[in-house]
Amino acid sequence: MKIICVGRNYAKHIEELNNERPKDPVLFIKPDSAVLPDKNPLYLPPIANEFHYEVELVVKINKIGKFISQEFAHRYYDEIGLGIDITARDLQNELKSKGLPWEKAKAFHNSAVVSKHFIDKNRFEDLNNINFYLKKNGKIVQEGNTHQMLWKIDELIAYISKFFMLKKGDLIFTGTPEGVGKMDIDDEFTGFIENKEMFKIRVK
């Protein structure tokens, strides 16, 4: 299992980080070791000084595919979950300034929170109108809706499959909306799709 992450898929998030709007989806990969085990607290590793939360809808792939046509992309997933792409922001900025890859800042141990439960996609009236949000210590800090995505789910699957073979169990993190911010010791994060709680974690 691998995690394929999509960067810069929400316009306002691009603006808040002063990034350039891409002409194609920005992709990077996290290994399976990046997944935070269920019910475990998040221990921030001594690799950076500032870690940011980025809440994202997560698509679980249900079969092998490559060079998938967009019109058939809907056949490659049945479930939608929620996650946090945890970023070592100061380390990422340092790597970006030197033109180096981001993996050390994005793919470290337990850098991916993934909801234990996923929701059948058929329970949503419109996959391009799904609300999700993240609470930090009980206060909403990020809110998004899939209609805000620059590239929708089926577009992403078609594009990603041109470069990486998708396999059953792979996860696609579809991008984060604006509102990313710092994680501190003893913070509690709770993620929701619509009004359904998908995960709760505490930072240690």
N, C-alpha and C positions, 0 to 999 in steps of 0.2 A: 504494500500500500504506500502511495505517495500523496503528497498534498501539493496541488498546483494553485498558486496564489495569483490573483489579478491585481495589479497596482493601477492607480489613477483611473478608476472606473466611475467616479462621481465628481462632477465638475467643481463643486464647492470645496471638496477635499483637496483637489489639485490646487485651488486658489489659496487655501489656508496654509499649505506648505510651500507656496511660491514655486510650484513645479510647472514645467511646460506641458501643455495638453498634447498627448501622443496621437499619432495618426492610426496606430494599431494598439491592441491591448498590451500592457506591460506584464510579462510573466516571470515568475521565479518559483522555485520548488523548495519545499520543506520535506525532510525525511520522516519516516514513521516515528522515529525517536523524538520528534518535536512535539508529539501529542502529550498533553498533560493527562496522566491517568485519572480516571473518574474518582471523585471525592477527595483527591489529593489537594493540599494547599499549593499555592504557587510560590516557590522560593526563587527570588530574583538572583541570578548568578553574578559573580564578581567579574564580569567582563565589560561592564559599562556603568555609567553613573545615572543615566536617565532612560527609563523604559516607558513606552507608550502603549496604550490599548487601542485596538482598531477592531470594532465589531463588524462582522460580515455574515451574510447568508452563505450557507455551505450546501453544495450539491453533491450527493453521493452517486457515483457511477455504478451501474448495475451489470455491465458486460464489456467485453473487449471491443475496442474500435480505434481505427485511425483513418485519417482523411475522410471524416464524417461530413456529409452534406448537411447544411443547416436545416433543410426540410425533414431530415430524419433524426436530428439531434435529440428530439423529445423522447425517442425510444431508448436512450442510453441512461436515463435516470428516472427514479420513481419517488425519491424522497428529498425533502429539504430540511436542513438543520441550521444551527447557528454556531458561530465560533468567534474567538478573538485571535487575531494575528498580533502577537506581541512583538514589538520592535525595540531593539536597543538603539534609541534614536541618535545619541551622540556618536556611537560607533558607526552607525549607518552614514551619518553626515561626514564623518572622517573618511570612510571608504569611498563615498561618492565624490568627495573633493579630490581624491587621488585617481579617480576613474577606475576603481577596483570593484569587483563583484560585491553584492550585499549579503551573501550567505551567512557570514559570521554574525551579522546583526539581525537576521531574520529566521535562521534555521537552527538556532541553538536548542539545547535540551528544554523540553516543556514550553516551547514558544508558541504552541498552538492549542488553544482551548477549543474543544469540540463537544457539542451537546451530546449527552448519552443517547437521547431519543431523537428520532427524526420524524417528520410529518409527511404522510402520503401526499404527494403533489396534487392528487385529485380532490383533496379537501379544500383547495384554494379555488375560488371562482376565477381568478385571473392571476397567472404567475407573474405578470408584469404590473401587479398592483398589490404587493405584499409589504405590509408594514413590519418593521422590526426596530428594537431599541435596546439601549444598554443603560443600566443604572449603576452609579458609583455611590456607595454608601447611602442608598435609598433615593438618590436624585438622578433624574435622567440627564445623561451627558451626551449621548448620541442617538439620533433618530434617522431612519432612512426608509425609503420605499423603492421597490425594484423599478418603478417607472422612471426613477432618476438615473438609472444605470446608463452609461454611454453605450455599452454593449450588453445586450440581454443574455439570458442563460443559454439559449440555443445558439446564439452567435458565438458565445465564448467556447462552447463545446466544439463547434465546427472549427474555430480558429486554433484552439489548443491542440486538437487532434492532428493538425498538419505537422506539428513539431514533436509531440509526445504521444506514444501509444497509450490510450486510456485502458485501464484494467478494472475489473470488478472490485469495488471497495475503495477506489481512489476518491479523494475529496477535492472539490474545487471551491476555494475561497473566492467569492465573486467581487470583492472590493469593498471598501469602507466609505461611509458618508463623512461629512465634516463633523468636527467635535472631538477629534482624537486628543488625548491628553496624558498626563503623567500618572504612573502607578506608584503608590507609596506603600510602605509597610503598614499592615493592618487594614488596608482598603478592602472592601467587599464589592464584588461585581456580580450583577445579576442580569442575564440576557433574556429577552422576550421576542417571540414572533407573534404578531398581533398581541393578544393578552395572555398568551401561554408562556409560562416560565420554562426556559430551555436549559439553563445552567445557573449555578451560583458558585463562585470561588472566592477564596480569601488569600490575600498576599501576605507572605511571611518574610 
